[in-house]
Amino acid sequence: MNMYVSLLNTDATLLWQNKLLKAGDALVDLSQVRSLRFMSPRKVLEEVNLNLSQVPVGLSFLGSGDYHHLTLLFLKKIPLPFTLIVLDWHLDLNTAPPGFVSCGSWLREALNLSQVEEVYVLGVQEEMLPGVSGHLRSAGEMVKFKIYPARTFPLAIRVVPQEVEGRMVYISLDKDVLAPPFAWTTWDQGELHPGPIFYLLRSLKNKARVIGVDVCGEYSPTSVVLGPYELAKVQANEIFNIALLKLFTGSKRLKTSAKVV
């Protein structure tokens, strides 16, 4: 699989991951875009969409979980019907103020995309489940929607690849679904280990047509110079990212550096 690898420099979190930078096809600098973190005006997202016009859907690293709403820009690039599979500790079905999209409301927006035929959310915390039906009713057009909370993830890794076999699939992964120390984020984190996650991803790769993957949930260092504690967190995240890259790109050769676009 020759999947295009893009890195979005939203908050400099990926700039600490040198191996990942060398493996990318493009580094898109969004660091100067204002009002992008947490919640963005739709006009700002339209501006970012122009920056991403030459970046195809592939394997995209978005930065911290504060930018999960950038997933929407990649979903909108897909012209054909597909299944969206989300791995996240949080259920991003919140309501944003009019004219805005947030990292906690992007999934509500995705439900209204005509290309999205069905949605699976995996690894979410139990506390997010009450009120889901109400969220879905108010989100707009209904799509097939299934949730597997963290405790049922062993069931999900057996069932979901079978249900989406042969279909076009897009995967959005927030690393806050992982338990420390397997990944570190700036949000509260979940219960999953990398082994079951990669078992699921390999099964999806083998059974479905994975057309795109995005990853967020990077750790944001609090200082310019990293101490041993922060450096260990960044390195743990990079190990996970490189494993994802190897899974979806095979023996992709390392480059001197990603092309800046």
Order of alpha helices (4+ residues) and beta strands (2+ residues): beta-alpha-beta-beta-alpha-beta-alpha-beta-beta-alpha-beta-alpha-beta-alpha-beta-alpha-beta-alpha-beta
